[in-house]
Amino acid sequence: MTMTRTGKSATREQRAAAEYLGSLDDPLARWVQAAGPIDAYDAHLPVTVGDPLEWFSFAVTSRQLSRASGLAIYHRLVARLGGAITAERVISADEQTLRDVGLSHQKAWTIRALGERIHDGELEIDNLATMSDAEILTSLVAVPGIGRSSAQRFMLHYLRRPDIFPADDLAVREAITALDQLDRKITPKAAEQRSEPWRPYRSYATSYLWGYLR
């Protein structure tokens, strides 16, 4: 994951996060000071997504694939659904239609399940902005095929929540392991505890960690 430095064009939140994280008595602080303010929310997506269903459709489609392969399948999916991914179009398409664009059974099932929940109102995407981080996480991981890490990335990159920490993320754990010079890779539980000093800017700490690893 590429880290986007903002420098003199930094927003108030970006400057505040950099100042806070850079002031801590913590190994991360030196890297924050060197990097300066960043845009923690920039996911560098190669496509434009207009709503949560499109965001997750791309995320699910490109999972465990090369960027080129994921992008090709996503574009075929959009085309097969008539030029836009909507809940109505997803649930009206049978599984074979979704499989024909290159989706695996699991990926087609996940996108369809998400479309059904949005269409039926079980997942109220219009209310996400007013929900707490915990409420959103609970709602999203209830969808088959959407794990905790995927939900947290959505909350970080799409909803732009400032205090999200994907402790299960392999790159985050590898960065902490290197930063703290640990003998073995830190566990998700230990990584979660390690992130406590970085509140309320753990989304920023996450992005700094991704940048540090690169």
C-alpha positions as CSV (number, residue, x, y, z in Angstrom):
1,M,0.0,0.0,0.0
2,T,1.5,3.3,-1.1
3,M,1.6,6.1,1.5
4,T,0.4,9.5,0.2
5,R,2.3,12.4,1.7
6,T,0.5,15.7,1.7
7,G,3.2,18.2,2.9
8,K,2.2,21.8,2.9
9,S,-1.3,21.0,1.5
10,A,-2.2,18.9,4.5
11,T,-5.6,19.3,6.1
12,R,-6.0,20.2,9.8
13,E,-6.7,16.5,10.6
14,Q,-3.7,15.3,8.7
15,R,-1.4,17.8,10.5
16,A,-3.0,17.0,13.9
17,A,-2.4,13.3,13.3
18,A,1.2,13.8,12.3
19,E,1.9,16.1,15.3
20,Y,0.3,13.7,17.7
21,L,1.8,10.5,16.4
22,G,5.2,12.2,16.0
23,S,5.2,13.4,19.6
24,L,4.9,10.0,21.2
25,D,7.6,8.2,22.9
26,D,7.3,5.4,20.4
27,P,9.4,3.9,17.6
28,L,6.7,5.0,15.1
29,A,7.3,8.6,16.0
30,R,10.6,9.0,14.2
31,W,9.1,7.6,10.9
32,V,6.1,10.0,11.3
33,Q,8.4,12.9,11.8
34,A,10.4,12.0,8.7
35,A,7.3,11.4,6.5
36,G,5.3,14.4,7.6
37,P,1.5,14.7,7.2
38,I,-0.2,12.0,5.0
39,D,-3.6,11.2,3.5
40,A,-4.5,8.1,5.5
41,Y,-7.6,7.4,3.4
42,D,-6.2,7.3,-0.1
43,A,-6.6,3.7,-1.3
44,H,-5.1,4.4,-4.8
45,L,-8.0,2.6,-6.4
46,P,-7.7,2.2,-10.2
47,V,-11.4,2.6,-10.5
48,T,-14.0,5.2,-9.4
49,V,-16.5,3.8,-6.9
50,G,-19.7,5.7,-6.0
51,D,-21.2,3.6,-3.2
52,P,-20.4,0.8,-0.8
53,L,-21.6,-1.9,-3.1
54,E,-19.2,-0.8,-5.9
55,W,-16.4,-0.5,-3.4
56,F,-16.9,-4.0,-2.0
57,S,-17.5,-5.4,-5.5
58,F,-14.1,-4.2,-6.6
59,A,-12.4,-5.3,-3.3
60,V,-13.9,-8.8,-3.5
61,T,-13.3,-9.1,-7.2
62,S,-9.6,-8.2,-6.9
63,R,-8.9,-10.2,-3.8
64,Q,-5.9,-12.5,-4.2
65,L,-5.4,-11.5,-7.8
66,S,-3.0,-9.3,-9.7
67,R,-4.1,-5.7,-10.1
68,A,-4.5,-6.3,-13.9
69,S,-6.6,-9.4,-13.5
70,G,-8.8,-7.9,-10.8
71,L,-9.4,-4.8,-12.8
72,A,-10.3,-6.8,-16.0
73,I,-12.8,-8.9,-14.1
74,Y,-14.3,-5.9,-12.4
75,H,-14.8,-4.1,-15.8
76,R,-16.4,-7.2,-17.2
77,L,-18.8,-7.4,-14.2
78,V,-19.8,-3.7,-14.7
79,A,-20.4,-4.3,-18.4
80,R,-22.4,-7.5,-17.7
81,L,-24.6,-5.6,-15.3
82,G,-25.4,-2.9,-17.8
83,G,-22.8,-0.4,-17.0
84,A,-23.4,0.0,-13.2
85,I,-23.3,-2.2,-10.1
86,T,-26.5,-1.8,-8.2
87,A,-28.2,-4.0,-5.7
88,E,-31.1,-4.6,-8.0
89,R,-28.9,-5.6,-10.9
90,V,-26.8,-7.9,-8.8
91,I,-29.7,-9.8,-7.3
92,S,-31.4,-10.1,-10.7
93,A,-28.3,-11.8,-12.2
94,D,-28.0,-15.5,-11.6
95,E,-24.8,-17.0,-10.3
96,Q,-23.7,-18.2,-13.7
97,T,-23.9,-14.7,-15.1
98,L,-21.6,-13.6,-12.3
99,R,-19.3,-16.6,-12.8
100,D,-19.0,-15.9,-16.5
101,V,-17.1,-12.7,-16.0
102,G,-14.5,-14.6,-14.1
103,L,-15.7,-14.5,-10.5
104,S,-15.2,-17.6,-8.3
105,H,-18.2,-19.2,-6.7
106,Q,-17.2,-17.6,-3.3
107,K,-16.8,-14.1,-4.7
108,A,-20.0,-14.2,-6.7
109,W,-21.8,-15.4,-3.5
110,T,-20.3,-12.6,-1.5
111,I,-21.3,-9.8,-3.9
112,R,-24.8,-11.3,-4.3
113,A,-25.2,-11.6,-0.5
114,L,-24.2,-7.9,-0.1
115,G,-26.6,-6.8,-2.8
116,E,-29.4,-8.7,-1.2
117,R,-28.8,-7.2,2.2
118,I,-28.7,-3.7,0.8
119,H,-31.8,-4.3,-1.3
120,D,-33.7,-5.7,1.6
121,G,-32.6,-3.0,4.0
122,E,-30.8,-5.3,6.3
123,L,-27.7,-3.2,5.6
124,E,-28.7,0.4,5.6
125,I,-25.9,2.1,3.7
126,D,-27.5,5.5,3.9
127,N,-27.1,5.4,7.7
128,L,-23.4,4.3,7.8
129,A,-22.2,7.9,8.4
130,T,-24.2,8.1,11.7
131,M,-23.2,4.6,13.0
132,S,-20.4,4.0,15.3
133,D,-17.3,2.0,14.1
134,A,-18.4,-1.0,16.2
135,E,-21.9,-0.9,14.7
136,I,-20.6,-0.7,11.2
137,L,-18.1,-3.5,11.8
138,T,-20.8,-5.8,13.2
139,S,-23.2,-5.1,10.3
140,L,-20.5,-5.8,7.6
141,V,-19.0,-9.0,9.0
142,A,-22.5,-10.5,9.2
143,V,-22.4,-10.6,5.3
144,P,-21.0,-13.9,4.2
145,G,-17.5,-13.5,2.7
146,I,-16.8,-10.1,4.3
147,G,-14.2,-10.5,7.0
148,R,-13.1,-8.2,9.7
149,S,-10.1,-6.9,7.7
150,S,-12.1,-6.1,4.6
151,A,-14.7,-4.3,6.7
152,Q,-12.0,-2.3,8.4
153,R,-10.4,-1.3,5.1
154,F,-13.8,-0.1,3.9
155,M,-14.3,1.9,7.1
156,L,-10.8,3.4,6.7
157,H,-10.7,4.1,3.0
158,Y,-14.3,4.7,2.0
159,L,-15.9,6.0,5.2
160,R,-12.7,7.8,6.2
161,R,-12.9,7.0,9.8
162,P,-9.7,8.2,11.6
163,D,-9.3,5.5,14.3
164,I,-9.5,2.2,12.4
165,F,-6.8,-0.4,13.0
166,P,-6.8,-3.7,11.0
167,A,-4.8,-5.8,13.5
168,D,-5.2,-8.9,11.3
169,D,-3.6,-7.2,8.3
170,L,-0.4,-9.0,7.4
171,A,1.4,-5.9,6.2
172,V,0.5,-4.0,9.4
173,R,1.8,-6.8,11.5
174,E,5.0,-7.1,9.5
175,A,5.6,-3.4,9.8
176,I,5.2,-3.5,13.6
177,T,7.5,-6.5,13.8
178,A,10.2,-4.6,11.8
179,L,9.6,-1.3,13.6
180,D,9.8,-2.9,17.1
181,Q,12.7,-5.2,16.0
182,L,10.8,-8.3,17.2
183,D,12.2,-11.8,16.9
184,R,8.9,-13.2,15.5
185,K,5.9,-11.7,13.7
186,I,3.5,-10.0,16.1
187,T,0.1,-11.7,16.6
188,P,-3.1,-9.9,15.8
189,K,-4.0,-9.7,19.5
190,A,-0.7,-8.2,20.4
191,A,-0.9,-5.8,17.4
192,E,-4.3,-4.6,18.7
193,Q,-2.8,-3.9,22.1
194,R,0.3,-2.3,20.5
195,S,-2.0,0.2,18.7
196,E,-3.5,1.7,21.8
197,P,-1.0,4.6,22.1
198,W,-2.0,5.6,18.6
199,R,-5.6,6.4,19.4
200,P,-7.5,8.4,18.2
201,Y,-5.5,8.4,14.9
202,R,-5.0,4.7,14.3
203,S,-6.0,5.0,10.7
204,Y,-3.1,7.3,10.2
205,A,-0.8,5.0,12.2
206,T,-1.9,2.2,9.9
207,S,-1.0,4.2,6.8
208,Y,2.3,5.1,8.2
209,L,3.0,1.5,8.9
210,W,2.1,0.5,5.4
211,G,4.5,3.2,4.1
212,Y,7.2,2.1,6.6
213,L,7.1,-1.5,5.3
214,R,7.5,-0.3,1.7
